[in-house]
């Protein structure tokens, strides 16, 4: 609503960064453009924008959410993320990273959503990017069978790493949803039914679910981060950058993963490859079933005993290793090798040259 001031959502100015905290890649020290007619923040500090600028930022976010069919609760979720990240200051920037704007996208993530040096602090561009990112993270959480608190976790941490985003989501974002849902419904007339309709849409065609060479976007960036996190690199064993561009190197990593998982090796990420990636992530994050057994395995004991230099300890560890499946395989291999050596010596003794 062009002239309304949303007093109930307006945020106070947050704390500023010290000069010693500012990273070289940060946008924090860049001057804020104060051109005529531009809705600008007062500084790069969280929440440091007047009530009109914050309110117009909220309008832009709601408009972007409406354009994609989000209902009241999901629109409220987008607003809650913007509030936590930037205090609705479109010119906010972190001092310690390259994060900037309403959603505090670092440069690489922003690039995947069409943000760059030209439009990084444009309100409408930021709003569209944040809504698109929200939808991607919502879809990722749904594919993994996780609740809505994981949406901000993925916004904060990305699809693989863990920087405490889930706790932040439950502590900072989720408590805002009821209030913000009521705000969206009363101020903008957005209803929960929008989400019901979005859930009952016709399923996407098989081709729309595929990721392949030439595609761009956050889904690709998440794929790249996942592959890197699982240890799958390009053909030269160089880790991928999560730049959101599906190129030849990403295809090479996909093929390596598919081959390791016994899938069709075509470099295309379809339902089977997605499922395998999700399963691999769950295995990667799962704790060992018997942590003590892992840390006190015969191999570990053998290595520790060898480092100790004690002959008795080393002999006990060797006996333990010999009793394992791998120890028996090693012994069998040694026997086989000694037999081959004996055969070669016997053959040389019978050779016509001797």
FIMIDO-926604 format. One record per residue (C-alpha): y, x, z. Coordinates in pm, 1 decimal, always signed. Example, Ala and Ser with C-alpha at 12.3 -4.5 7.8 and 13.67 -1.06 7.14 Angstrom:
<sites>
[[-450.0,+1230.0,+780.0]]
[[-106.0,+1367.0,+714.0]]
</sites>
This chain:
<sites>
[[+0.0,+0.0,+0.0]]
[[+304.0,+188.5,-135.0]]
[[+551.8,+137.9,+150.4]]
[[+331.7,+86.5,+454.9]]
[[+314.5,+340.5,+734.2]]
[[-24.3,+344.5,+905.1]]
[[+86.2,+431.6,+1254.7]]
[[-262.3,+386.4,+1399.4]]
[[-397.0,+672.9,+1182.5]]
[[-101.2,+915.2,+1183.5]]
[[-191.2,+1258.0,+1323.4]]
[[+27.6,+1501.4,+1520.9]]
[[+82.0,+1860.4,+1411.2]]
[[-202.8,+2091.6,+1503.2]]
[[-204.5,+2457.5,+1603.7]]
[[-83.6,+2723.8,+1362.2]]
[[-277.1,+3037.2,+1267.3]]
[[-155.4,+3377.3,+1379.7]]
[[-75.4,+3626.7,+1106.1]]
[[-362.7,+3846.9,+1222.4]]
[[-607.5,+3560.2,+1158.5]]
[[-513.6,+3502.2,+793.9]]
[[-779.2,+3612.1,+545.1]]
[[-676.9,+3761.6,+206.8]]
[[-837.7,+3468.2,+18.7]]
[[-656.7,+3208.5,+229.1]]
[[-389.7,+2980.8,+80.3]]
[[-222.1,+2949.3,+419.8]]
[[+73.3,+3174.7,+341.7]]
[[+145.0,+3021.4,+1.9]]
[[+476.3,+2830.4,+4.8]]
[[+451.5,+2450.2,+4.6]]
[[+600.8,+2299.3,-310.2]]
[[+884.4,+2069.4,-203.9]]
[[+987.6,+1935.6,-544.1]]
[[+1174.7,+1608.1,-584.1]]
[[+944.5,+1309.5,-549.8]]
[[+643.2,+1513.5,-440.2]]
[[+456.6,+1393.7,-131.5]]
[[+445.4,+1727.7,+47.3]]
[[+342.1,+1849.1,+387.3]]
[[+586.6,+2035.3,+606.6]]
[[+359.1,+2339.2,+622.1]]
[[-5.6,+2442.2,+575.8]]
[[-85.2,+2344.0,+935.1]]
[[-335.0,+2066.0,+1015.4]]
[[-155.4,+1730.9,+1047.3]]
[[+187.4,+1876.3,+970.0]]
[[+301.1,+1605.3,+729.5]]
[[+538.9,+1320.8,+800.5]]
[[+402.7,+965.2,+844.2]]
[[+491.4,+867.2,+487.9]]
[[+300.7,+1160.0,+335.5]]
[[-0.8,+1096.9,+558.1]]
[[+5.8,+727.0,+469.2]]
[[+22.9,+795.6,+95.2]]
[[-268.2,+1037.4,+133.4]]
[[-465.9,+756.0,+296.3]]
[[-371.5,+524.7,+6.6]]
[[-497.9,+781.4,-245.0]]
[[-828.3,+818.9,-60.4]]
[[-882.7,+443.6,-39.0]]
[[-797.2,+401.8,-409.4]]
[[-1043.4,+675.2,-506.2]]
[[-1313.1,+518.6,-288.3]]
[[-1251.0,+173.7,-438.6]]
[[-1277.2,+314.9,-790.2]]
[[-1633.1,+430.1,-717.5]]
[[-1739.8,+105.2,-547.8]]
[[-1754.8,+231.6,-190.8]]
[[-1749.8,-39.0,+76.5]]
[[-1549.7,-47.3,+395.8]]
[[-1771.5,+173.7,+612.0]]
[[-1815.4,+443.7,+349.7]]
[[-1442.5,+436.1,+273.8]]
[[-1381.8,+471.5,+647.7]]
[[-1621.2,+766.8,+646.9]]
[[-1414.1,+937.4,+375.7]]
[[-1096.8,+880.0,+579.7]]
[[-1263.1,+1016.4,+893.0]]
[[-1363.0,+1334.7,+710.9]]
[[-1007.8,+1382.6,+580.4]]
[[-868.0,+1324.8,+928.6]]
[[-1099.3,+1586.4,+1083.9]]
[[-1049.4,+1838.6,+804.1]]
[[-674.0,+1820.3,+737.7]]
[[-507.1,+1561.7,+961.8]]
[[-414.7,+1383.2,+633.7]]
[[-188.2,+1673.8,+533.1]]
[[-249.4,+1725.5,+158.3]]
[[-95.8,+2073.7,+179.4]]
[[-308.3,+2191.8,+471.5]]
[[-488.3,+2524.3,+435.2]]
[[-716.4,+2723.4,+660.6]]
[[-611.0,+3070.1,+762.9]]
[[-957.6,+3218.8,+789.5]]
[[-1107.0,+3094.0,+459.4]]
[[-993.3,+2964.5,+119.6]]
[[-1031.5,+2601.9,+239.3]]
[[-743.8,+2376.7,+142.0]]
[[-628.9,+2019.3,+92.9]]
[[-736.4,+1686.5,+237.3]]
[[-1104.9,+1779.5,+234.7]]
[[-1056.9,+2151.8,+301.5]]
[[-1264.4,+2261.3,+3.0]]
[[-1316.7,+2633.3,-30.7]]
[[-1231.8,+2761.9,-377.2]]
[[-1588.8,+2759.6,-512.4]]
[[-1654.9,+2401.8,-399.3]]
[[-1317.6,+2286.4,-525.9]]
[[-1391.0,+2441.3,-864.5]]
[[-1710.2,+2235.3,-888.3]]
[[-1497.1,+1921.5,-840.1]]
[[-1220.8,+2010.9,-1081.7]]
[[-976.5,+2167.8,-835.8]]
[[-807.7,+2496.7,-918.8]]
[[-470.3,+2671.8,-891.7]]
[[-303.2,+2399.2,-1100.1]]
[[-397.7,+2095.8,-890.8]]
[[-538.1,+2227.8,-562.4]]
[[-267.5,+2048.3,-362.4]]
[[-235.2,+1737.2,-580.4]]
[[-303.7,+1428.9,-365.4]]
[[-484.6,+1223.8,-630.9]]
[[-698.7,+1515.0,-749.3]]
[[-793.6,+1596.3,-390.7]]
[[-879.4,+1234.7,-313.1]]
[[-1105.6,+1204.9,-616.6]]
[[-1278.8,+1531.2,-530.3]]
[[-1335.9,+1432.8,-167.4]]
[[-1484.0,+1095.1,-261.4]]
[[-1712.5,+1255.6,-521.7]]
[[-1822.8,+1514.5,-265.4]]
[[-1887.6,+1240.4,-10.9]]
[[-2108.2,+1053.1,-257.5]]
[[-2305.2,+1367.9,-344.6]]
[[-2362.5,+1446.1,+22.8]]
[[-2454.6,+1085.0,+99.1]]
[[-2709.6,+1088.1,-181.8]]
[[-2851.5,+1419.3,-59.6]]
[[-2894.0,+1282.0,+292.6]]
[[-3061.7,+968.8,+157.2]]
[[-3304.7,+1172.7,-53.7]]
[[-3400.3,+1365.4,+257.8]]
[[-3442.8,+1051.1,+467.4]]
[[-3148.0,+1136.3,+695.3]]
[[-2887.6,+908.0,+850.8]]
[[-2516.5,+897.4,+773.2]]
[[-2427.1,+1158.5,+1034.0]]
[[-2572.1,+1419.4,+797.7]]
[[-2307.0,+1346.5,+533.2]]
[[-2036.4,+1543.0,+711.3]]
[[-2293.3,+1806.6,+811.8]]
[[-2343.7,+1880.8,+441.0]]
[[-1967.3,+1869.1,+381.5]]
[[-1916.7,+2128.7,+654.2]]
[[-2227.0,+2347.3,+613.2]]
[[-2345.4,+2293.8,+257.1]]
[[-2698.4,+2182.7,+168.2]]
[[-2888.8,+2478.4,+316.2]]
[[-2700.2,+2666.6,+585.8]]
[[-2632.8,+2554.8,+941.5]]
[[-2293.0,+2620.5,+1097.3]]
[[-2305.4,+2342.7,+1354.1]]
[[-2190.0,+2068.3,+1118.5]]
[[-2427.6,+1803.2,+1250.0]]
[[-2294.8,+1836.1,+1604.3]]
[[-1937.7,+1822.9,+1472.7]]
[[-2022.0,+1512.7,+1272.8]]
[[-2162.0,+1331.9,+1573.3]]
[[-1880.7,+1446.8,+1800.1]]
[[-1575.9,+1420.1,+1572.2]]
[[-1649.6,+1203.4,+1266.5]]
[[-1896.7,+933.2,+1366.1]]
[[-1688.8,+804.8,+1663.0]]
[[-1405.4,+720.3,+1420.1]]
[[-1608.2,+499.3,+1186.4]]
[[-1580.4,+167.7,+1368.4]]
[[-1201.7,+192.7,+1409.4]]
[[-1150.7,+314.4,+1053.9]]
[[-1380.3,+46.3,+910.4]]
[[-1169.7,-221.8,+1080.2]]
[[-856.8,-52.3,+945.0]]
[[-988.1,-50.2,+587.6]]
[[-1099.5,-411.6,+604.1]]
[[-777.4,-543.1,+760.7]]
[[-527.4,-332.5,+564.8]]
[[-695.6,-315.1,+224.3]]
[[-938.3,-607.4,+214.5]]
[[-1231.2,-377.9,+137.1]]
[[-1555.2,-531.4,+261.0]]
[[-1900.3,-411.2,+354.7]]
[[-2043.5,-607.6,+60.7]]
[[-1929.5,-333.0,-176.3]]
[[-2196.6,-109.2,-27.6]]
[[-2459.7,-379.8,-48.9]]
[[-2392.2,-417.2,-418.8]]
[[-2400.7,-42.1,-472.6]]
[[-2743.4,-26.1,-308.8]]
[[-2886.2,-293.3,-537.4]]
[[-2767.1,-147.6,-866.5]]
[[-3023.0,-86.5,-1136.6]]
[[-3190.6,+250.4,-1082.7]]
[[-3057.4,+540.1,-1282.0]]
[[-3236.5,+623.2,-1603.3]]
[[-3475.8,+920.4,-1588.7]]
[[-3240.8,+1131.1,-1799.6]]
[[-2954.8,+1068.8,-1554.6]]
[[-3163.5,+1215.1,-1272.9]]
[[-3221.0,+1544.7,-1451.5]]
[[-3028.4,+1867.4,-1404.8]]
[[-3041.1,+2115.0,-1689.1]]
[[-2854.4,+2393.3,-1865.7]]
[[-2488.0,+2311.9,-1932.1]]
[[-2435.3,+2064.6,-1647.8]]
[[-2164.9,+2103.0,-1384.5]]
[[-2087.2,+1951.0,-1046.4]]
[[-2170.9,+1952.8,-678.1]]
[[-2535.3,+1863.7,-739.1]]
[[-2562.7,+2188.8,-934.1]]
[[-2379.8,+2382.4,-660.7]]
[[-2619.5,+2238.3,-402.8]]
[[-2915.5,+2331.3,-622.2]]
[[-2788.4,+2689.1,-652.8]]
[[-2733.6,+2720.0,-277.9]]
[[-3079.0,+2577.4,-209.9]]
[[-3252.1,+2815.8,-450.1]]
[[-3068.0,+3112.4,-299.9]]
[[-3151.9,+2997.7,+50.6]]
[[-3518.9,+2976.0,-43.4]]
[[-3511.3,+3325.7,-195.4]]
[[-3523.0,+3233.2,-566.3]]
[[-3285.1,+3443.1,-777.7]]
[[-3224.0,+3508.4,-1146.2]]
[[-3448.7,+3722.6,-1366.3]]
[[-3280.5,+4040.2,-1236.8]]
[[-3330.7,+3927.3,-874.7]]
[[-2956.9,+3871.3,-826.3]]
[[-2873.2,+3574.5,-596.4]]
[[-2695.5,+3280.3,-756.9]]
[[-2337.2,+3185.2,-678.3]]
[[-2288.7,+2819.3,-587.6]]
[[-2025.4,+2771.9,-858.6]]
[[-2154.3,+2434.7,-979.7]]
[[-2227.7,+2557.6,-1333.0]]
[[-2588.2,+2533.0,-1455.2]]
[[-2622.5,+2837.8,-1677.9]]
[[-2902.9,+3067.7,-1786.7]]
[[-2924.5,+3241.3,-1447.4]]
[[-2967.6,+2910.8,-1267.7]]
[[-3235.9,+2815.6,-1517.9]]
[[-3418.5,+3141.8,-1447.0]]
[[-3418.3,+3070.3,-1073.2]]
[[-3540.7,+2715.3,-1134.2]]
[[-3827.5,+2845.9,-1348.7]]
[[-3923.8,+3096.8,-1080.0]]
[[-3933.1,+2818.2,-822.1]]
[[-4132.5,+2588.4,-1050.7]]
[[-4387.5,+2860.1,-1121.8]]
[[-4428.3,+2936.3,-751.1]]
[[-4479.8,+2566.7,-676.2]]
[[-4732.5,+2508.1,-954.6]]
[[-4496.8,+2275.7,-1144.3]]
[[-4428.5,+2252.1,-1515.4]]
[[-4207.1,+2552.2,-1590.3]]
[[-3929.3,+2409.9,-1808.4]]
[[-3611.2,+2502.3,-1619.0]]
[[-3517.7,+2134.5,-1585.0]]
[[-3474.8,+1982.8,-1238.8]]
[[-3640.9,+1642.7,-1245.9]]
[[-3791.6,+1424.7,-970.4]]
[[-4094.9,+1649.7,-917.1]]
[[-3882.1,+1963.6,-881.8]]
[[-3634.7,+1782.5,-652.6]]
[[-3919.0,+1668.9,-428.1]]
[[-4062.3,+2019.5,-417.9]]
[[-3720.8,+2163.1,-326.1]]
[[-3681.3,+1913.6,-42.8]]
[[-4030.4,+1991.0,+87.4]]
[[-3962.2,+2364.2,+68.0]]
[[-3638.8,+2320.7,+264.1]]
[[-3815.9,+2128.7,+536.6]]
[[-4079.6,+2400.7,+564.1]]
[[-3806.7,+2668.2,+569.5]]
[[-3628.3,+2496.1,+858.8]]
[[-3939.8,+2400.9,+1057.4]]
[[-4011.6,+2620.6,+1361.9]]
[[-4346.9,+2799.5,+1379.3]]
[[-4618.6,+2576.9,+1522.8]]
[[-4719.7,+2850.1,+1765.5]]
[[-4437.0,+3093.3,+1815.9]]
[[-4636.0,+3304.5,+2061.9]]
[[-4920.1,+3341.7,+1814.5]]
[[-4672.3,+3459.7,+1550.2]]
[[-4512.6,+3722.6,+1770.1]]
[[-4842.2,+3850.6,+1913.4]]
[[-5054.5,+3855.1,+1598.9]]
[[-5301.6,+4143.5,+1551.9]]
[[-5078.2,+4292.1,+1281.7]]
[[-4777.5,+4290.1,+1515.6]]
[[-4991.0,+4438.1,+1791.8]]
[[-5113.5,+4709.0,+1554.3]]
[[-4759.5,+4803.7,+1452.4]]
[[-4637.1,+4801.3,+1812.3]]
[[-4934.1,+5012.3,+1924.3]]
[[-4873.4,+5265.7,+1647.7]]
[[-4512.9,+5300.1,+1760.1]]
[[-4617.7,+5343.0,+2124.2]]
[[-4819.8,+5660.7,+2052.2]]
[[-5086.2,+5566.0,+2308.5]]
[[-5437.9,+5624.2,+2168.3]]
[[-5605.3,+5359.8,+2387.4]]
[[-5349.9,+5094.4,+2297.9]]
[[-5378.7,+5183.1,+1930.8]]
[[-5759.7,+5160.7,+1938.4]]
[[-5747.5,+4816.5,+2105.0]]
[[-5499.7,+4695.3,+1843.9]]
[[-5717.2,+4832.7,+1562.4]]
[[-6017.6,+4648.5,+1705.7]]
[[-5813.1,+4329.0,+1718.5]]
[[-5698.9,+4372.9,+1360.9]]
[[-6055.8,+4446.2,+1245.1]]
[[-6165.5,+4109.8,+1384.8]]
[[-5916.6,+3914.8,+1170.5]]
[[-5975.1,+3785.9,+818.8]]
[[-5736.3,+4044.9,+678.5]]
[[-5905.6,+4319.7,+876.7]]
[[-6244.5,+4225.1,+737.8]]
[[-6100.9,+4217.3,+385.4]]
[[-5957.6,+4565.2,+442.8]]
[[-6291.5,+4697.7,+565.8]]
[[-6473.5,+4547.7,+268.5]]
[[-6221.9,+4704.4,+33.2]]
[[-6269.9,+5042.5,+199.1]]
[[-6648.0,+5015.5,+167.7]]
[[-6617.3,+4918.2,-196.3]]
[[-6384.6,+5210.3,-263.9]]
[[-6620.1,+5461.0,-92.3]]
[[-6904.7,+5326.7,-303.7]]
[[-6698.8,+5376.9,-620.3]]
[[-6616.8,+5735.2,-516.2]]
[[-6986.1,+5807.6,-453.0]]
[[-7077.8,+5662.1,-791.5]]
[[-6817.4,+5879.9,-965.9]]
[[-6945.8,+6192.2,-788.6]]
[[-7304.4,+6110.5,-880.0]]
[[-7206.3,+6048.0,-1239.4]]
[[-7020.4,+6379.7,-1258.4]]
[[-7322.0,+6565.1,-1124.8]]
[[-7537.7,+6410.0,-1396.7]]
[[-7284.7,+6478.5,-1669.5]]
[[-7401.8,+6694.6,-1968.3]]
[[-7103.2,+6921.3,-1906.8]]
[[-7245.8,+7053.6,-1578.1]]
</sites>
